[in-house]
Amino acid sequence: FTALAVAIGGQSELVSPYIQNIGSEEQKKYWLPKMVSGDVVSAIAMTEANAGSDLQAIRTQAILKDEHYVVDGSKTF
């Protein structure tokens, strides 16, 4: 049950505020209802070789290519 609580807390306390505060209206309409209904589970990656947990210094990107995302960057874990 601890893992589930952490997952829910991460989504509701970390990810959704980013979408609510800096997301476009299109992103809010698309992602927030799916997060609330449980259709998607979100996560945030907070470690990078040159950034640690400094989110503003993170340079990794997820780039949509065809129908899939390609992650470009490096992680420390």
mmCIF file of the N, C-alpha and C atoms, coordinates in Angstrom:
data_MODEL
# 
_entry.id   MODEL 
# 
loop_
_atom_site.group_PDB 
_atom_site.id 
_atom_site.type_symbol 
_atom_site.label_atom_id 
_atom_site.label_alt_id 
_atom_site.label_comp_id 
_atom_site.label_asym_id 
_atom_site.label_entity_id 
_atom_site.label_seq_id 
_atom_site.pdbx_PDB_ins_code 
_atom_site.Cartn_x 
_atom_site.Cartn_y 
_atom_site.Cartn_z 
_atom_site.occupancy 
_atom_site.B_iso_or_equiv 
_atom_site.pdbx_formal_charge 
_atom_site.auth_seq_id 
_atom_site.auth_comp_id 
_atom_site.auth_asym_id 
_atom_site.auth_atom_id 
_atom_site.pdbx_PDB_model_num 
ATOM 1   N N  . PHE A 1 1  ? 0.814   -1.202 0.000   1.00 0.00 ? 1  PHE A N  1 
ATOM 2   C CA . PHE A 1 1  ? 0.000   0.000  0.000   1.00 0.00 ? 1  PHE A CA 1 
ATOM 3   C C  . PHE A 1 1  ? 0.854   1.261  0.000   1.00 0.00 ? 1  PHE A C  1 
ATOM 4   N N  . THR A 1 2  ? 2.053   1.177  0.514   1.00 0.00 ? 2  THR A N  1 
ATOM 5   C CA . THR A 1 2  ? 2.933   2.342  0.547   1.00 0.00 ? 2  THR A CA 1 
ATOM 6   C C  . THR A 1 2  ? 3.267   2.812  -0.854  1.00 0.00 ? 2  THR A C  1 
ATOM 7   N N  . ALA A 1 3  ? 3.580   1.887  -1.756  1.00 0.00 ? 3  ALA A N  1 
ATOM 8   C CA . ALA A 1 3  ? 3.915   2.265  -3.133  1.00 0.00 ? 3  ALA A CA 1 
ATOM 9   C C  . ALA A 1 3  ? 2.743   2.966  -3.807  1.00 0.00 ? 3  ALA A C  1 
ATOM 10  N N  . LEU A 1 4  ? 1.548   2.476  -3.580  1.00 0.00 ? 4  LEU A N  1 
ATOM 11  C CA . LEU A 1 4  ? 0.367   3.112  -4.157  1.00 0.00 ? 4  LEU A CA 1 
ATOM 12  C C  . LEU A 1 4  ? 0.190   4.528  -3.608  1.00 0.00 ? 4  LEU A C  1 
ATOM 13  N N  . ALA A 1 5  ? 0.373   4.696  -2.318  1.00 0.00 ? 5  ALA A N  1 
ATOM 14  C CA . ALA A 1 5  ? 0.252   6.022  -1.707  1.00 0.00 ? 5  ALA A CA 1 
ATOM 15  C C  . ALA A 1 5  ? 1.292   6.984  -2.276  1.00 0.00 ? 5  ALA A C  1 
ATOM 16  N N  . VAL A 1 6  ? 2.504   6.501  -2.477  1.00 0.00 ? 6  VAL A N  1 
ATOM 17  C CA . VAL A 1 6  ? 3.565   7.340  -3.051  1.00 0.00 ? 6  VAL A CA 1 
ATOM 18  C C  . VAL A 1 6  ? 3.219   7.712  -4.490  1.00 0.00 ? 6  VAL A C  1 
ATOM 19  N N  . ALA A 1 7  ? 2.721   6.758  -5.257  1.00 0.00 ? 7  ALA A N  1 
ATOM 20  C CA . ALA A 1 7  ? 2.350   7.028  -6.645  1.00 0.00 ? 7  ALA A CA 1 
ATOM 21  C C  . ALA A 1 7  ? 1.233   8.062  -6.731  1.00 0.00 ? 7  ALA A C  1 
ATOM 22  N N  . ILE A 1 8  ? 0.212   7.904  -5.902  1.00 0.00 ? 8  ILE A N  1 
ATOM 23  C CA . ILE A 1 8  ? -0.903  8.857  -5.907  1.00 0.00 ? 8  ILE A CA 1 
ATOM 24  C C  . ILE A 1 8  ? -0.431  10.225 -5.440  1.00 0.00 ? 8  ILE A C  1 
ATOM 25  N N  . GLY A 1 9  ? 0.369   10.241 -4.386  1.00 0.00 ? 9  GLY A N  1 
ATOM 26  C CA . GLY A 1 9  ? 0.887   11.508 -3.879  1.00 0.00 ? 9  GLY A CA 1 
ATOM 27  C C  . GLY A 1 9  ? 1.768   12.207 -4.896  1.00 0.00 ? 9  GLY A C  1 
ATOM 28  N N  . GLY A 1 10 ? 2.597   11.439 -5.605  1.00 0.00 ? 10 GLY A N  1 
ATOM 29  C CA . GLY A 1 10 ? 3.457   12.034 -6.629  1.00 0.00 ? 10 GLY A CA 1 
ATOM 30  C C  . GLY A 1 10 ? 2.650   12.663 -7.737  1.00 0.00 ? 10 GLY A C  1 
ATOM 31  N N  . GLN A 1 11 ? 1.593   11.983 -8.131  1.00 0.00 ? 11 GLN A N  1 
ATOM 32  C CA . GLN A 1 11 ? 0.753   12.513 -9.202  1.00 0.00 ? 11 GLN A CA 1 
ATOM 33  C C  . GLN A 1 11 ? -0.005  13.749 -8.739  1.00 0.00 ? 11 GLN A C  1 
ATOM 34  N N  . SER A 1 12 ? -0.616  13.672 -7.566  1.00 0.00 ? 12 SER A N  1 
ATOM 35  C CA . SER A 1 12 ? -1.475  14.773 -7.126  1.00 0.00 ? 12 SER A CA 1 
ATOM 36  C C  . SER A 1 12 ? -0.699  15.946 -6.538  1.00 0.00 ? 12 SER A C  1 
ATOM 37  N N  . GLU A 1 13 ? 0.440   15.675 -5.917  1.00 0.00 ? 13 GLU A N  1 
ATOM 38  C CA . GLU A 1 13 ? 1.188   16.741 -5.247  1.00 0.00 ? 13 GLU A CA 1 
ATOM 39  C C  . GLU A 1 13 ? 2.359   17.296 -6.059  1.00 0.00 ? 13 GLU A C  1 
ATOM 40  N N  . LEU A 1 14 ? 2.847   16.539 -7.030  1.00 0.00 ? 14 LEU A N  1 
ATOM 41  C CA . LEU A 1 14 ? 3.992   17.003 -7.820  1.00 0.00 ? 14 LEU A CA 1 
ATOM 42  C C  . LEU A 1 14 ? 3.626   17.311 -9.263  1.00 0.00 ? 14 LEU A C  1 
ATOM 43  N N  . VAL A 1 15 ? 3.041   16.349 -9.949  1.00 0.00 ? 15 VAL A N  1 
ATOM 44  C CA . VAL A 1 15 ? 2.812   16.501 -11.383 1.00 0.00 ? 15 VAL A CA 1 
ATOM 45  C C  . VAL A 1 15 ? 1.637   17.428 -11.688 1.00 0.00 ? 15 VAL A C  1 
ATOM 46  N N  . SER A 1 16 ? 0.496   17.191 -11.065 1.00 0.00 ? 16 SER A N  1 
ATOM 47  C CA . SER A 1 16 ? -0.680  18.002 -11.418 1.00 0.00 ? 16 SER A CA 1 
ATOM 48  C C  . SER A 1 16 ? -0.474  19.496 -11.161 1.00 0.00 ? 16 SER A C  1 
ATOM 49  N N  . PRO A 1 17 ? 0.228   19.929 -10.102 1.00 0.00 ? 17 PRO A N  1 
ATOM 50  C CA . PRO A 1 17 ? 0.450   21.373 -9.958  1.00 0.00 ? 17 PRO A CA 1 
ATOM 51  C C  . PRO A 1 17 ? 1.259   21.977 -11.112 1.00 0.00 ? 17 PRO A C  1 
ATOM 52  N N  . TYR A 1 18 ? 2.200   21.216 -11.657 1.00 0.00 ? 18 TYR A N  1 
ATOM 53  C CA . TYR A 1 18 ? 2.945   21.734 -12.810 1.00 0.00 ? 18 TYR A CA 1 
ATOM 54  C C  . TYR A 1 18 ? 2.000   21.953 -13.981 1.00 0.00 ? 18 TYR A C  1 
ATOM 55  N N  . ILE A 1 19 ? 1.136   20.978 -14.228 1.00 0.00 ? 19 ILE A N  1 
ATOM 56  C CA . ILE A 1 19 ? 0.188   21.106 -15.340 1.00 0.00 ? 19 ILE A CA 1 
ATOM 57  C C  . ILE A 1 19 ? -0.792  22.245 -15.065 1.00 0.00 ? 19 ILE A C  1 
ATOM 58  N N  . GLN A 1 20 ? -1.287  22.330 -13.842 1.00 0.00 ? 20 GLN A N  1 
ATOM 59  C CA . GLN A 1 20 ? -2.251  23.378 -13.490 1.00 0.00 ? 20 GLN A CA 1 
ATOM 60  C C  . GLN A 1 20 ? -1.642  24.772 -13.599 1.00 0.00 ? 20 GLN A C  1 
ATOM 61  N N  . ASN A 1 21 ? -0.392  24.927 -13.178 1.00 0.00 ? 21 ASN A N  1 
ATOM 62  C CA . ASN A 1 21 ? 0.219   26.259 -13.098 1.00 0.00 ? 21 ASN A CA 1 
ATOM 63  C C  . ASN A 1 21 ? 0.942   26.708 -14.359 1.00 0.00 ? 21 ASN A C  1 
ATOM 64  N N  . ILE A 1 22 ? 1.531   25.786 -15.102 1.00 0.00 ? 22 ILE A N  1 
ATOM 65  C CA . ILE A 1 22 ? 2.287   26.220 -16.280 1.00 0.00 ? 22 ILE A CA 1 
ATOM 66  C C  . ILE A 1 22 ? 1.869   25.515 -17.565 1.00 0.00 ? 22 ILE A C  1 
ATOM 67  N N  . GLY A 1 23 ? 0.912   24.610 -17.477 1.00 0.00 ? 23 GLY A N  1 
ATOM 68  C CA . GLY A 1 23 ? 0.436   23.915 -18.670 1.00 0.00 ? 23 GLY A CA 1 
ATOM 69  C C  . GLY A 1 23 ? -0.482  24.790 -19.506 1.00 0.00 ? 23 GLY A C  1 
ATOM 70  N N  . SER A 1 24 ? -0.537  24.487 -20.788 1.00 0.00 ? 24 SER A N  1 
ATOM 71  C CA . SER A 1 24 ? -1.467  25.194 -21.668 1.00 0.00 ? 24 SER A CA 1 
ATOM 72  C C  . SER A 1 24 ? -2.888  24.719 -21.358 1.00 0.00 ? 24 SER A C  1 
ATOM 73  N N  . GLU A 1 25 ? -3.871  25.447 -21.833 1.00 0.00 ? 25 GLU A N  1 
ATOM 74  C CA . GLU A 1 25 ? -5.256  25.026 -21.630 1.00 0.00 ? 25 GLU A CA 1 
ATOM 75  C C  . GLU A 1 25 ? -5.497  23.666 -22.274 1.00 0.00 ? 25 GLU A C  1 
ATOM 76  N N  . GLU A 1 26 ? -4.899  23.444 -23.418 1.00 0.00 ? 26 GLU A N  1 
ATOM 77  C CA . GLU A 1 26 ? -5.041  22.157 -24.101 1.00 0.00 ? 26 GLU A CA 1 
ATOM 78  C C  . GLU A 1 26 ? -4.466  21.025 -23.251 1.00 0.00 ? 26 GLU A C  1 
ATOM 79  N N  . GLN A 1 27 ? -3.288  21.246 -22.653 1.00 0.00 ? 27 GLN A N  1 
ATOM 80  C CA . GLN A 1 27 ? -2.688  20.230 -21.790 1.00 0.00 ? 27 GLN A CA 1 
ATOM 81  C C  . GLN A 1 27 ? -3.553  19.977 -20.565 1.00 0.00 ? 27 GLN A C  1 
ATOM 82  N N  . LYS A 1 28 ? -4.068  21.020 -19.966 1.00 0.00 ? 28 LYS A N  1 
ATOM 83  C CA . LYS A 1 28 ? -4.919  20.867 -18.784 1.00 0.00 ? 28 LYS A CA 1 
ATOM 84  C C  . LYS A 1 28 ? -6.166  20.036 -19.118 1.00 0.00 ? 28 LYS A C  1 
ATOM 85  N N  . LYS A 1 29 ? -6.819  20.367 -20.231 1.00 0.00 ? 29 LYS A N  1 
ATOM 86  C CA . LYS A 1 29 ? -8.039  19.655 -20.616 1.00 0.00 ? 29 LYS A CA 1 
ATOM 87  C C  . LYS A 1 29 ? -7.759  18.201 -20.973 1.00 0.00 ? 29 LYS A C  1 
ATOM 88  N N  . TYR A 1 30 ? -6.588  17.947 -21.521 1.00 0.00 ? 30 TYR A N  1 
ATOM 89  C CA . TYR A 1 30 ? -6.254  16.588 -21.935 1.00 0.00 ? 30 TYR A CA 1 
ATOM 90  C C  . TYR A 1 30 ? -5.811  15.730 -20.755 1.00 0.00 ? 30 TYR A C  1 
ATOM 91  N N  . TRP A 1 31 ? -4.863  16.213 -19.942 1.00 0.00 ? 31 TRP A N  1 
ATOM 92  C CA . TRP A 1 31 ? -4.232  15.386 -18.918 1.00 0.00 ? 31 TRP A CA 1 
ATOM 93  C C  . TRP A 1 31 ? -4.964  15.338 -17.583 1.00 0.00 ? 31 TRP A C  1 
ATOM 94  N N  . LEU A 1 32 ? -5.435  16.465 -17.087 1.00 0.00 ? 32 LEU A N  1 
ATOM 95  C CA . LEU A 1 32 ? -6.002  16.473 -15.734 1.00 0.00 ? 32 LEU A CA 1 
ATOM 96  C C  . LEU A 1 32 ? -7.205  15.546 -15.564 1.00 0.00 ? 32 LEU A C  1 
ATOM 97  N N  . PRO A 1 33 ? -8.177  15.538 -16.480 1.00 0.00 ? 33 PRO A N  1 
ATOM 98  C CA . PRO A 1 33 ? -9.293  14.590 -16.302 1.00 0.00 ? 33 PRO A CA 1 
ATOM 99  C C  . PRO A 1 33 ? -8.828  13.136 -16.317 1.00 0.00 ? 33 PRO A C  1 
ATOM 100 N N  . LYS A 1 34 ? -7.848  12.807 -17.140 1.00 0.00 ? 34 LYS A N  1 
ATOM 101 C CA . LYS A 1 34 ? -7.333  11.436 -17.204 1.00 0.00 ? 34 LYS A CA 1 
ATOM 102 C C  . LYS A 1 34 ? -6.597  11.064 -15.923 1.00 0.00 ? 34 LYS A C  1 
ATOM 103 N N  . MET A 1 35 ? -5.914  12.032 -15.322 1.00 0.00 ? 35 MET A N  1 
ATOM 104 C CA . MET A 1 35 ? -5.223  11.771 -14.065 1.00 0.00 ? 35 MET A CA 1 
ATOM 105 C C  . MET A 1 35 ? -6.230  11.546 -12.939 1.00 0.00 ? 35 MET A C  1 
ATOM 106 N N  . VAL A 1 36 ? -7.299  12.331 -12.923 1.00 0.00 ? 36 VAL A N  1 
ATOM 107 C CA . VAL A 1 36 ? -8.324  12.197 -11.887 1.00 0.00 ? 36 VAL A CA 1 
ATOM 108 C C  . VAL A 1 36 ? -9.070  10.875 -12.010 1.00 0.00 ? 36 VAL A C  1 
ATOM 109 N N  . SER A 1 37 ? -9.373  10.479 -13.242 1.00 0.00 ? 37 SER A N  1 
ATOM 110 C CA . SER A 1 37 ? -10.133 9.241  -13.446 1.00 0.00 ? 37 SER A CA 1 
ATOM 111 C C  . SER A 1 37 ? -9.285  7.985  -13.258 1.00 0.00 ? 37 SER A C  1 
ATOM 112 N N  . GLY A 1 38 ? -7.963  8.142  -13.307 1.00 0.00 ? 38 GLY A N  1 
ATOM 113 C CA . GLY A 1 38 ? -7.082  6.987  -13.190 1.00 0.00 ? 38 GLY A CA 1 
ATOM 114 C C  . GLY A 1 38 ? -6.756  6.355  -14.531 1.00 0.00 ? 38 GLY A C  1 
ATOM 115 N N  . ASP A 1 39 ? -7.187  6.987  -15.627 1.00 0.00 ? 39 ASP A N  1 
ATOM 116 C CA . ASP A 1 39 ? -6.862  6.458  -16.953 1.00 0.00 ? 39 ASP A CA 1 
ATOM 117 C C  . ASP A 1 39 ? -5.376  6.564  -17.266 1.00 0.00 ? 39 ASP A C  1 
ATOM 118 N N  . VAL A 1 40 ? -4.710  7.535  -16.658 1.00 0.00 ? 40 VAL A N  1 
ATOM 119 C CA . VAL A 1 40 ? -3.251  7.648  -16.792 1.00 0.00 ? 40 VAL A CA 1 
ATOM 120 C C  . VAL A 1 40 ? -2.645  7.833  -15.407 1.00 0.00 ? 40 VAL A C  1 
ATOM 121 N N  . VAL A 1 41 ? -1.436  7.410  -15.272 1.00 0.00 ? 41 VAL A N  1 
ATOM 122 C CA . VAL A 1 41 ? -0.666  7.638  -14.056 1.00 0.00 ? 41 VAL A CA 1 
ATOM 123 C C  . VAL A 1 41 ? 0.559   8.425  -14.484 1.00 0.00 ? 41 VAL A C  1 
ATOM 124 N N  . SER A 1 42 ? 0.767   9.567  -13.892 1.00 0.00 ? 42 SER A N  1 
ATOM 125 C CA . SER A 1 42 ? 1.877   10.428 -14.278 1.00 0.00 ? 42 SER A CA 1 
ATOM 126 C C  . SER A 1 42 ? 3.055   10.246 -13.325 1.00 0.00 ? 42 SER A C  1 
ATOM 127 N N  . ALA A 1 43 ? 4.171   10.733 -13.763 1.00 0.00 ? 43 ALA A N  1 
ATOM 128 C CA . ALA A 1 43 ? 5.390   10.667 -12.946 1.00 0.00 ? 43 ALA A CA 1 
ATOM 129 C C  . ALA A 1 43 ? 6.255   11.861 -13.288 1.00 0.00 ? 43 ALA A C  1 
ATOM 130 N N  . ILE A 1 44 ? 7.224   12.114 -12.460 1.00 0.00 ? 44 ILE A N  1 
ATOM 131 C CA . ILE A 1 44 ? 8.166   13.189 -12.719 1.00 0.00 ? 44 ILE A CA 1 
ATOM 132 C C  . ILE A 1 44 ? 9.570   12.638 -12.514 1.00 0.00 ? 44 ILE A C  1 
ATOM 133 N N  . ALA A 1 45 ? 10.420  12.912 -13.470 1.00 0.00 ? 45 ALA A N  1 
ATOM 134 C CA . ALA A 1 45 ? 11.811  12.467 -13.381 1.00 0.00 ? 45 ALA A CA 1 
ATOM 135 C C  . ALA A 1 45 ? 12.636  13.634 -12.855 1.00 0.00 ? 45 ALA A C  1 
ATOM 136 N N  . MET A 1 46 ? 13.258  13.432 -11.712 1.00 0.00 ? 46 MET A N  1 
ATOM 137 C CA . MET A 1 46 ? 13.919  14.561 -11.057 1.00 0.00 ? 46 MET A CA 1 
ATOM 138 C C  . MET A 1 46 ? 15.417  14.388 -10.868 1.00 0.00 ? 46 MET A C  1 
ATOM 139 N N  . THR A 1 47 ? 16.034  13.501 -11.581 1.00 0.00 ? 47 THR A N  1 
ATOM 140 C CA . THR A 1 47 ? 17.473  13.355 -11.428 1.00 0.00 ? 47 THR A CA 1 
ATOM 141 C C  . THR A 1 47 ? 18.129  13.356 -12.801 1.00 0.00 ? 47 THR A C  1 
ATOM 142 N N  . GLU A 1 48 ? 19.194  14.088 -12.916 1.00 0.00 ? 48 GLU A N  1 
ATOM 143 C CA . GLU A 1 48 ? 19.949  14.172 -14.146 1.00 0.00 ? 48 GLU A CA 1 
ATOM 144 C C  . GLU A 1 48 ? 21.402  14.414 -13.761 1.00 0.00 ? 48 GLU A C  1 
ATOM 145 N N  . ALA A 1 49 ? 22.299  13.900 -14.556 1.00 0.00 ? 49 ALA A N  1 
ATOM 146 C CA . ALA A 1 49 ? 23.727  13.943 -14.216 1.00 0.00 ? 49 ALA A CA 1 
ATOM 147 C C  . ALA A 1 49 ? 24.215  15.339 -13.826 1.00 0.00 ? 49 ALA A C  1 
ATOM 148 N N  . ASN A 1 50 ? 23.799  16.367 -14.528 1.00 0.00 ? 50 ASN A N  1 
ATOM 149 C CA . ASN A 1 50 ? 24.286  17.723 -14.233 1.00 0.00 ? 50 ASN A CA 1 
ATOM 150 C C  . ASN A 1 50 ? 23.283  18.582 -13.476 1.00 0.00 ? 50 ASN A C  1 
ATOM 151 N N  . ALA A 1 51 ? 22.162  17.984 -13.070 1.00 0.00 ? 51 ALA A N  1 
ATOM 152 C CA . ALA A 1 51 ? 21.125  18.783 -12.421 1.00 0.00 ? 51 ALA A CA 1 
ATOM 153 C C  . ALA A 1 51 ? 20.715  18.257 -11.053 1.00 0.00 ? 51 ALA A C  1 
ATOM 154 N N  . GLY A 1 52 ? 20.948  16.983 -10.794 1.00 0.00 ? 52 GLY A N  1 
ATOM 155 C CA . GLY A 1 52 ? 20.450  16.417 -9.544  1.00 0.00 ? 52 GLY A CA 1 
ATOM 156 C C  . GLY A 1 52 ? 18.953  16.561 -9.489  1.00 0.00 ? 52 GLY A C  1 
ATOM 157 N N  . SER A 1 53 ? 18.423  17.149 -8.433  1.00 0.00 ? 53 SER A N  1 
ATOM 158 C CA . SER A 1 53 ? 16.978  17.342 -8.336  1.00 0.00 ? 53 SER A CA 1 
ATOM 159 C C  . SER A 1 53 ? 16.579  18.797 -8.600  1.00 0.00 ? 53 SER A C  1 
ATOM 160 N N  . ASP A 1 54 ? 17.480  19.583 -9.195  1.00 0.00 ? 54 ASP A N  1 
ATOM 161 C CA . ASP A 1 54 ? 17.178  20.962 -9.580  1.00 0.00 ? 54 ASP A CA 1 
ATOM 162 C C  . ASP A 1 54 ? 16.387  20.934 -10.882 1.00 0.00 ? 54 ASP A C  1 
ATOM 163 N N  . LEU A 1 55 ? 15.068  20.980 -10.787 1.00 0.00 ? 55 LEU A N  1 
ATOM 164 C CA . LEU A 1 55 ? 14.215  20.811 -11.960 1.00 0.00 ? 55 LEU A CA 1 
ATOM 165 C C  . LEU A 1 55 ? 14.470  21.845 -13.049 1.00 0.00 ? 55 LEU A C  1 
ATOM 166 N N  . GLN A 1 56 ? 14.881  23.043 -12.688 1.00 0.00 ? 56 GLN A N  1 
ATOM 167 C CA . GLN A 1 56 ? 15.131  24.067 -13.694 1.00 0.00 ? 56 GLN A CA 1 
ATOM 168 C C  . GLN A 1 56 ? 16.389  23.785 -14.509 1.00 0.00 ? 56 GLN A C  1 
ATOM 169 N N  . ALA A 1 57 ? 17.274  22.956 -13.998 1.00 0.00 ? 57 ALA A N  1 
ATOM 170 C CA . ALA A 1 57 ? 18.515  22.651 -14.709 1.00 0.00 ? 57 ALA A CA 1 
ATOM 171 C C  . ALA A 1 57 ? 18.407  21.393 -15.582 1.00 0.00 ? 57 ALA A C  1 
ATOM 172 N N  . ILE A 1 58 ? 17.298  20.685 -15.491 1.00 0.00 ? 58 ILE A N  1 
ATOM 173 C CA . ILE A 1 58 ? 17.135  19.445 -16.251 1.00 0.00 ? 58 ILE A CA 1 
ATOM 174 C C  . ILE A 1 58 ? 16.978  19.757 -17.735 1.00 0.00 ? 58 ILE A C  1 
ATOM 175 N N  . ARG A 1 59 ? 17.684  19.002 -18.576 1.00 0.00 ? 59 ARG A N  1 
ATOM 176 C CA . ARG A 1 59 ? 17.664  19.210 -20.025 1.00 0.00 ? 59 ARG A CA 1 
ATOM 177 C C  . ARG A 1 59 ? 17.095  18.022 -20.800 1.00 0.00 ? 59 ARG A C  1 
ATOM 178 N N  . THR A 1 60 ? 16.786  16.920 -20.132 1.00 0.00 ? 60 THR A N  1 
ATOM 179 C CA . THR A 1 60 ? 16.215  15.754 -20.809 1.00 0.00 ? 60 THR A CA 1 
ATOM 180 C C  . THR A 1 60 ? 14.868  16.134 -21.406 1.00 0.00 ? 60 THR A C  1 
ATOM 181 N N  . GLN A 1 61 ? 14.611  15.635 -22.614 1.00 0.00 ? 61 GLN A N  1 
ATOM 182 C CA . GLN A 1 61 ? 13.364  15.924 -23.310 1.00 0.00 ? 61 GLN A CA 1 
ATOM 183 C C  . GLN A 1 61 ? 12.704  14.635 -23.771 1.00 0.00 ? 61 GLN A C  1 
ATOM 184 N N  . ALA A 1 62 ? 11.401  14.652 -23.866 1.00 0.00 ? 62 ALA A N  1 
ATOM 185 C CA . ALA A 1 62 ? 10.647  13.578 -24.514 1.00 0.00 ? 62 ALA A CA 1 
ATOM 186 C C  . ALA A 1 62 ? 10.110  14.166 -25.803 1.00 0.00 ? 62 ALA A C  1 
ATOM 187 N N  . ILE A 1 63 ? 10.581  13.658 -26.932 1.00 0.00 ? 63 ILE A N  1 
ATOM 188 C CA . ILE A 1 63 ? 10.232  14.206 -28.239 1.00 0.00 ? 63 ILE A CA 1 
ATOM 189 C C  . ILE A 1 63 ? 9.321   13.219 -28.963 1.00 0.00 ? 63 ILE A C  1 
ATOM 190 N N  . LEU A 1 64 ? 8.169   13.714 -29.410 1.00 0.00 ? 64 LEU A N  1 
ATOM 191 C CA . LEU A 1 64 ? 7.224   12.867 -30.126 1.00 0.00 ? 64 LEU A CA 1 
ATOM 192 C C  . LEU A 1 64 ? 7.766   12.584 -31.521 1.00 0.00 ? 64 LEU A C  1 
ATOM 193 N N  . LYS A 1 65 ? 7.942   11.298 -31.818 1.00 0.00 ? 65 LYS A N  1 
ATOM 194 C CA . LYS A 1 65 ? 8.408   10.862 -33.133 1.00 0.00 ? 65 LYS A CA 1 
ATOM 195 C C  . LYS A 1 65 ? 7.448   9.791  -33.612 1.00 0.00 ? 65 LYS A C  1 
ATOM 196 N N  . ASP A 1 66 ? 6.743   10.084 -34.701 1.00 0.00 ? 66 ASP A N  1 
ATOM 197 C CA . ASP A 1 66 ? 5.676   9.221  -35.193 1.00 0.00 ? 66 ASP A CA 1 
ATOM 198 C C  . ASP A 1 66 ? 4.634   9.070  -34.074 1.00 0.00 ? 66 ASP A C  1 
ATOM 199 N N  . GLU A 1 67 ? 4.420   7.865  -33.594 1.00 0.00 ? 67 GLU A N  1 
ATOM 200 C CA . GLU A 1 67 ? 3.419   7.662  -32.539 1.00 0.00 ? 67 GLU A CA 1 
ATOM 201 C C  . GLU A 1 67 ? 4.048   7.362  -31.184 1.00 0.00 ? 67 GLU A C  1 
ATOM 202 N N  . HIS A 1 68 ? 5.358   7.583  -31.042 1.00 0.00 ? 68 HIS A N  1 
ATOM 203 C CA . HIS A 1 68 ? 6.049   7.267  -29.803 1.00 0.00 ? 68 HIS A CA 1 
ATOM 204 C C  . HIS A 1 68 ? 6.905   8.444  -29.359 1.00 0.00 ? 68 HIS A C  1 
ATOM 205 N N  . TYR A 1 69 ? 7.206   8.459  -28.079 1.00 0.00 ? 69 TYR A N  1 
ATOM 206 C CA . TYR A 1 69 ? 8.111   9.477  -27.557 1.00 0.00 ? 69 TYR A CA 1 
ATOM 207 C C  . TYR A 1 69 ? 9.519   8.897  -27.469 1.00 0.00 ? 69 TYR A C  1 
ATOM 208 N N  . VAL A 1 70 ? 10.493  9.708  -27.843 1.00 0.00 ? 70 VAL A N  1 
ATOM 209 C CA . VAL A 1 70 ? 11.893  9.355  -27.720 1.00 0.00 ? 70 VAL A CA 1 
ATOM 210 C C  . VAL A 1 70 ? 12.476  10.250 -26.630 1.00 0.00 ? 70 VAL A C  1 
ATOM 211 N N  . VAL A 1 71 ? 13.059  9.643  -25.605 1.00 0.00 ? 71 VAL A N  1 
ATOM 212 C CA . VAL A 1 71 ? 13.660  10.399 -24.527 1.00 0.00 ? 71 VAL A CA 1 
ATOM 213 C C  . VAL A 1 71 ? 15.104  10.698 -24.886 1.00 0.00 ? 71 VAL A C  1 
ATOM 214 N N  . ASP A 1 72 ? 15.460  11.984 -24.851 1.00 0.00 ? 72 ASP A N  1 
ATOM 215 C CA . ASP A 1 72 ? 16.797  12.424 -25.202 1.00 0.00 ? 72 ASP A CA 1 
ATOM 216 C C  . ASP A 1 72 ? 17.416  13.088 -23.971 1.00 0.00 ? 72 ASP A C  1 
ATOM 217 N N  . GLY A 1 73 ? 18.404  12.465 -23.390 1.00 0.00 ? 73 GLY A N  1 
ATOM 218 C CA . GLY A 1 73 ? 19.047  13.015 -22.209 1.00 0.00 ? 73 GLY A CA 1 
ATOM 219 C C  . GLY A 1 73 ? 19.701  11.903 -21.408 1.00 0.00 ? 73 GLY A C  1 
ATOM 220 N N  . SER A 1 74 ? 20.076  12.210 -20.192 1.00 0.00 ? 74 SER A N  1 
ATOM 221 C CA . SER A 1 74 ? 20.709  11.211 -19.347 1.00 0.00 ? 74 SER A CA 1 
ATOM 222 C C  . SER A 1 74 ? 20.130  11.268 -17.946 1.00 0.00 ? 74 SER A C  1 
ATOM 223 N N  . LYS A 1 75 ? 20.143  10.139 -17.298 1.00 0.00 ? 75 LYS A N  1 
ATOM 224 C CA . LYS A 1 75 ? 19.651  10.027 -15.931 1.00 0.00 ? 75 LYS A CA 1 
ATOM 225 C C  . LYS A 1 75 ? 20.775  9.488  -15.061 1.00 0.00 ? 75 LYS A C  1 
ATOM 226 N N  . THR A 1 76 ? 20.724  9.784  -13.780 1.00 0.00 ? 76 THR A N  1 
ATOM 227 C CA . THR A 1 76 ? 21.767  9.295  -12.885 1.00 0.00 ? 76 THR A CA 1 
ATOM 228 C C  . THR A 1 76 ? 21.403  7.970  -12.237 1.00 0.00 ? 76 THR A C  1 
ATOM 229 N N  . PHE A 1 77 ? 20.146  7.579  -12.267 1.00 0.00 ? 77 PHE A N  1 
ATOM 230 C CA . PHE A 1 77 ? 19.736  6.311  -11.662 1.00 0.00 ? 77 PHE A CA 1 
ATOM 231 C C  . PHE A 1 77 ? 19.181  5.389  -12.713 1.00 0.00 ? 77 PHE A C  1 
# 
